[in-house]
């Protein structure tokens, strides 16, 4: 690390270390690109912190403290960036057709008889997800909201959707196979089936959540 000090002790200039040396064991360009913003932030912080050390201690003591602080900070930045790079590489997920989808009973917060298949990610954790719901005929999912944006695609069957904190059946908009909805976070809405079942795919970013406008509508309360 190179530390240039001019007009001691009033002026301090810290230059980032040679990234080629720091990255001898980290050769991928993607990691280096992620490291640079971290290093810039680290040195902005160091330049503020070490000025206090200058005025309280001698030059030799300051240099030792500055080097120690820089070493820890840069090492932490590299570790964070490398971890982010690893997490960004996800495995491909492919479903050949509808018959390949594996279904299970939906959580208690959804009406009895609804089935779910989480095909990607986890709606309860940070990050993108995709799930499918198989909704039997004559099923109502009462007005509710989600913490994040969602898209709903009707893959099969028929569905009715309504906006608002109360469900008004006459106001409901019918959807057929291929229908699509985009719903911003916290927008109250409801959906239901009539004579036909429905299969929908929900895409969003977790944590997603499902909060009923009227807590009494939550099916888990009755189970």
SVG drawing of the C-alpha trace seen along z (x, -y; Angstrom):
<svg xmlns="http://www.w3.org/2000/svg" viewBox="-73 -22 81 57">
<polyline fill="none" stroke="black" stroke-width="0.4" points="0.0,0.0 1.3,-3.5 0.6,-6.4 1.6,-9.8 1.8,-12.5 2.3,-16.1 2.7,-19.1 2.5,-16.8 0.3,-16.7 -2.4,-18.8 -2.7,-17.0 -3.3,-13.3 -3.7,-11.5 -4.4,-7.7 -4.1,-5.9 -5.7,-2.5 -3.3,0.5 -2.3,2.2 -5.3,4.5 -3.1,6.8 -1.3,7.7 -4.4,7.9 -6.1,10.2 -3.3,12.7 -5.7,15.4 -8.8,13.7 -8.4,13.7 -12.0,13.3 -12.8,9.9 -16.3,10.0 -14.9,10.2 -12.5,7.3 -15.3,5.1 -17.2,5.8 -14.2,5.1 -13.6,1.6 -16.7,-0.1 -15.9,1.5 -12.4,0.3 -13.4,-3.3 -15.9,-3.3 -13.3,-1.8 -10.7,-4.5 -13.3,-7.3 -13.9,-6.0 -10.2,-5.5 -9.4,-9.1 -11.8,-10.4 -10.9,-8.0 -7.1,-8.2 -7.0,-12.0 -8.0,-11.6 -5.1,-9.2 -2.7,-11.8 -3.4,-14.4 -3.4,-12.0 -0.3,-9.9 3.1,-10.2 3.9,-9.5 5.2,-6.0 2.2,-5.0 -0.2,-6.5 1.4,-4.7 1.1,-1.3 -2.6,-2.0 -3.4,-3.2 -1.8,-0.1 -3.7,2.2 -7.0,0.4 -6.5,0.5 -5.5,4.2 -8.7,5.2 -10.9,3.0 -9.7,4.2 -9.7,7.8 -13.3,7.4 -14.2,5.8 -12.6,8.6 -14.4,11.2 -17.8,9.4 -17.3,9.0 -16.2,12.6 -19.2,13.9 -21.6,11.8 -20.0,13.1 -20.5,16.7 -24.1,16.0 -24.9,14.4 -24.2,17.7 -27.4,19.7 -28.2,23.0 -30.5,23.2 -34.1,24.5 -36.1,26.1 -39.6,27.6 -40.3,29.5 -44.1,29.3 -47.1,29.0 -46.9,32.7 -43.4,32.3 -44.6,29.8 -44.7,31.3 -47.6,30.1 -48.2,30.0 -50.8,28.6 -50.5,24.8 -49.7,23.1 -52.6,22.6 -52.9,18.9 -54.5,20.0 -57.9,21.7 -58.2,25.4 -57.7,27.4 -55.3,24.9 -52.0,26.6 -48.7,24.9 -45.5,25.6 -42.5,23.3 -40.5,23.7 -37.8,21.2 -36.4,19.4 -38.2,19.0 -40.9,16.4 -40.1,16.1 -36.4,15.1 -34.8,12.2 -34.5,12.7 -36.6,13.5 -39.0,16.4 -41.6,18.1 -44.5,20.3 -47.6,21.8 -51.0,22.2 -53.6,24.8 -57.0,23.4 -60.1,25.6 -63.5,24.5 -65.5,22.3 -62.5,21.0 -62.2,17.4 -58.9,15.8 -60.2,12.8 -58.8,9.2 -55.1,9.2 -51.8,7.5 -48.2,8.5 -45.0,6.8 -43.5,6.6 -44.6,6.3 -46.0,9.4 -47.0,10.6 -49.8,13.2 -50.1,15.3 -53.1,17.5 -51.7,20.7 -54.9,22.8 -58.6,22.5 -60.5,19.4 -60.2,16.8 -61.9,13.6 -59.9,10.8 -61.0,7.7 -59.2,4.7 -59.9,3.1 -60.2,3.8 -63.6,5.4 -64.5,8.1 -67.3,6.9 -68.3,9.9 -70.1,7.8 -66.9,5.7 -64.6,8.7 -62.7,8.9 -62.7,12.3 -59.4,13.8 -58.9,16.6 -55.8,18.8 -52.9,16.5 -54.2,13.6 -51.7,11.5 -51.7,9.1 -49.0,6.8 -49.7,5.7 -47.6,3.1 -46.6,3.9 -49.3,3.3 -52.1,3.1 -55.2,4.8 -56.9,7.4 -58.8,10.6 -59.3,13.5 -61.7,16.4 -62.7,19.3 -66.2,20.2 -67.1,23.4 -63.5,24.0 -60.3,24.6 -57.3,22.3 -53.6,22.7 -51.6,19.4 -48.0,18.5 -46.9,15.8 -43.5,14.1 -42.0,11.7 -39.2,10.9 -39.1,12.1 -39.9,11.7 -43.3,11.7 -45.8,12.3 -49.6,12.5 -51.6,10.2 -55.4,10.2 -57.1,6.8 -59.6,8.4 -57.7,10.7 -60.9,12.8 -60.6,13.8 -57.3,15.6 -58.0,19.3 -55.3,20.2 -57.3,18.7 -60.0,21.2 -57.8,24.3"/>
</svg>
